Amino acid sequence: MGGAIAAASDYQPDLSRGANNFYHSEQLTMKKVTFKNQYKMNVTGNLYLPSNIKPGEKRAAIIVGHPMGAVKEQSAVLYAQQLAERGFITLAIDLSFWGESEGEPRNAVLPDMYAEDFSAAVDLLGTRDFVERERIGVLGVCGSGGFAISAAKIDPRMKAIATVSMYDMGGFSRHLYGKVQTLEQRKQIIAAAAKQRYVEFTGGETQYTGGPPHEVDENSHPIAKEFYDFYRTPRGEYTPEGSSPELTTHPTLSSNTKFMNFYPFNDIETISPRPLLFIAGEHAHSIEFSQQAYALAAEPKELYLVEDAGHVDLYDRVELIPFDKISAFFTNHL
């Protein structure tokens, strides 16, 4: 992605290696489902049923969570369809405050609620007559990897847990990549968010932060270019109903510091003996999070590195994503 990059309308995204975020399977039945989490908020997802499922048959099921700041139509739906084609019941969900799920203000950060949404999805699947209740797994992409782990620590109904290009949003928010953010810089961010609470409490305008950039050039950071290529081009750009391109992927400033108190890897060893699979691109800027989680987790566990892959590559590049590896993991452990 070298050289100057023009406006998104002129930029040609990198569609190599089978990039196919908006894949649509003709082999599945999709049902839109809405269900309550424990806090009586509506969570919405796409439920995929294999075409060869027989009346009265029960199958293993997998819940799929989207990257932080994204919606289910970005990466999660692709994974859900690919795994449903391999025989699983799958459910790609929108986390609360994002996409079609409830929650105000939109784009709010609340990691405990995100984890709760995974448990609520288990509630739904475990009460369907076509799902084997004791064979439910979870798959989290990017930020949802951390949320899925957080959920699994206190929900033993999740029998196998896989993550792809996982982000620990807590560790990232506290330290940034490679732990370059100082405590003083962190405190400045916290202070700005706290000040913004007064603004919003008294009726002022909501402010947003983070998220992929809307413009990049030859001087932009490689990570910024990587996210731009997916989120700001036809490769993966998606605007949910009721949102706008300017706000997609951006959490609210006043709530984003909730991540400072988020420690998904604490007590990760207590998930054992349920299995964990961590998948990351060998060149991913986020690889440190999968490596850290793997080091802290108890057996059974596996860290699987995808050759010649970065972080966002594993969102949608079907020639790189190890779907058969993921399918085998859930087949063996569900």
N, C-alpha and C positions, 0 to 999 in steps of 0.2 A: 504494500500500500504506500509506496514511496511517491514523492512528488506532490505538488499542490493538489488539493482536493476542493472542488467547486461545491456549489449548492447541491443539496441532496437530489434535486430534480435532474441535475446533470451528471451525477456520480453513478458509475456503474459498479454495483456491488460485486464482491468476490463470491461467485456461485460455484466455485470449483469443488471437487470431491463430494459431489452429490448433494450440495446444500438444498434442502427441501423442507423448510420449516412449515409450509402450508400444505404438506402432503395430505391427500384425502384418499382413504381406503375404500374400495368398492366391495370389500369382503366382510364388512362389519355392519352391525346395526348400532346406531348411535341414538341415545336418549338423553335429552337435557333433564337433569335432576336438580331439585332444590330441597335442602334439608336444614334442620336447625342444629346449631352447635349447642353446647351446654349453657350458653348465655343467651339463648333464644334468638340468635342472629341467623339469618338465612345465608347458607353457603350454597353456591351453585357449581355444578360440574358437568362434564360430558362423560356419560357412562357408555362404554363400548362392550358389546356382546359379540363373540365369534359367531359366524353364520352357521356353524355346524353344531352348535349347542342343542341338545335334545330336550324336549319337555321333561321336567322333573330332574334333569341332570344338575349336579352341583359342581362348580369349578373353583379353583384357586383365584384370588383376586389381588390386584395391585393398585394402590393409590399413588398417583403421580402429582408432584408439586412443581410449580414453575419457578424460574429464577426470581430473585428479589427485585421488585420494581416492575416485573413483567406481568403478564396475565397467562392464563392457561393456553391461549392460542399461540403463545411463543414458547416453543420447545416441549411443553408438557403434553399437549395434544399429539404431537408427533410420536413421542415415546409411548403414550398410551395406545395409539393405534398399532404401532409396530409390535408391541407386546400382546395386544389382543389378537393380532394376526397369528401369533405363535400359540394361541389357545387360552390365554388368561382372560378373565373379566378384568377390565381396567376402568379406573375413574380418575380423570384429570380435573383437578379442582382449582377454582380461583380462591386465593386466600382472602380472609376478611379485609375489607377496605380497598380491595382491588378487583378489577374486572366486573363480573356480574354478581359477585357476593356483596352482602350488605356491609355497612360500617361507615360512620361519619366521624370526622371529615374524610373525604376520599384521600387515598394514598397515605393514611396514617400508619405509623409504625407501632406495633404491639406484638413482640415476638411470642409471648405466652399465648396470645390469641391465635397466632399463626399455627403454633403447635397444636392448640385445641382443635383447629379445623381438621387436622389429620385424624385425631381421635373421633371427631364427629363423623368423618367419612367412614371410619371403622364401624361406628354405630349403624350407619346406613347399610353398608355392605353386609354386615353380620346379621342383619334382619331380613335380607333378601332370600327368597327360596331357591335361587340359582347360585348362591355363593356358599361354599363350605366355610363355616365360621372360624374354624381352627386353621385355615390356610389363607390368611390375609397378610400381605406384605406392603411395604412402602418404598417409594423411590423418590428422592428429592434431587432436583437439578439446581445447582448454584446455591443461592441462599436457602432454598427449601431443603437442601441436604442437612443443614444445621437445625432447621425447624423439625424435620423428621426425626433426627436423633434426639432432640429435646423431648419430643412427644413419646418416642419409644422408651425412654428411660422410666416413664411412669405409666406406660400403657402396654402391658405384656401381651395384649391381643395382637400386636404387630409382631409377627413371627419371624420376619426376615427384613433387613433394612439395607438398602443400597443407596449410594450417593454418586452423583456425577458432577464433575467440576465444582465440588463443594466450596462454598464460602462459609466461614465462621463470621457472621456479620457482627458479632460482638468483638472478637479479636481485631477484625478489620477496622471497626469504628474507633476502638481504643488506640490502635497502633499504626494503622495503614500497612501497606505491603512492606515486608522486611522490617517491621517495627521501627519505622523512621519518625513517627510522630511523637513529639515529646509530651510529657505530662502537662507542661504549661500550655502547649497548643491545644491539648484536649480540653483543658479548663476554659480556654477562650471559646471553644465551640459550645461547651455546656452553658457558659454565660450568655452567649448570643441566643441560644434556644430558650433559656429561661426568660430573657428580656422579651422575646417574641411572644411568650405566653401572655404577658400583660396586654400586648397589642390585640391579640385575638380575643382575650377575655372581655375587653372593652369594645368589641365589635369591629376591630380593625381587620385588614386584609390578611388572609392566610399566605404565608411565604413557603416556598419549596426549596429543596436543596438536593445535592447529589445527582445521581443518574448520569447516563451517557451524554456527552456534549451534542449540541445541535449543529455545530460546525467544527470542522477540523481542517488543518493545513499541513504543510510539510514539516512544520515545527511542533506539531502536536505530539503528545506522549504516545508511544506505541499501544498502550492499553486503551487510551481514549479512542484511537483509530480502530482498534479491535471491536470495541463495543459500538462505536458509530456504525461500522459496517453492517452490524446485525440490526440494531434498533432504529436507525435513522434512514434506512434504505429499503427498497422493496424486498430485500432478502428476508427481513423479519419484522419490519415496521407494522404495528397494529394499534389502532386507536379504539378502545372500547366505547360503546354507546354511552353518552353522557360525559365523556372526557374530551380532551383536545390534544393535538400533537404536541403542544407546548408543555403540557403537564404530565404526559405519559412517562413513566419510570421514575418520576421525581417524588420522593417522600416529603411530608411536611417538615419544615425546619424545626418546629417546636416539639415534635414527637420523635424525631430521628435519634435523639440522645437516649431513647429507651434501649437502644442497642448497647449502650455503655454498660448496662447491667445484665447483659445476656452472655451466659457462659455455657454453651451447649455441650462442651467436652468435659465439664466437671461430672464425675461419676459415670462417665461413658462405659467404664468397665462393668457396671452393674447390668448392662444389657445382656451380657453373657448369661446363659449359653446360647442365646439367640444369635444367629450369624450376622456379620456386617461385611459389606463389600464396598470399598472405596475406589472409584474410577476417576482418573485424572489424565489429562494430556501430559506427555512427558515435558513439553515446553510451556505448560500453563503457568501464568503468573500467580495463580491461586494454588499451586501444588502444595505449598507449605501447609495449608489447612487439612488436606487429605492425609499428608504425612504425619501431622501432629495427632490427628484423630486416630490414625492407625497405631501410632506408638502408644497411645494411652488406652486403647481398647483392649479387652481381654479376648482370648480365643473363644470361638472360631472367628477369624477375621482374615481379610485379604485386601491388599493394595494392588490394584491393576492399573498399569500405566499404558496409555495408548500412544504408540509410536507416531511421531511427526504430527502431533496434535497440540494445539493450544487450549486456552480456556473456552472461548466462544465456539471453537470448532465443534465441540461436543454438544452444542445446542441443536445443531441441525444438519451436520454433514453426515449423511447416511452411509457414505463409504468409509467413514472413520469410526462412527459410533459402534461399539461392540454389542449390538443387540442380541446376538446369539450367546455371548458371555452372560449378559444380564438375564436372559431367558433361562439359561442353564442354572444360574444361581438360584432363581426363584423355583424352578422345577425341582431342584435337589433339596430345597429347604422348606418348601411349603407343602 
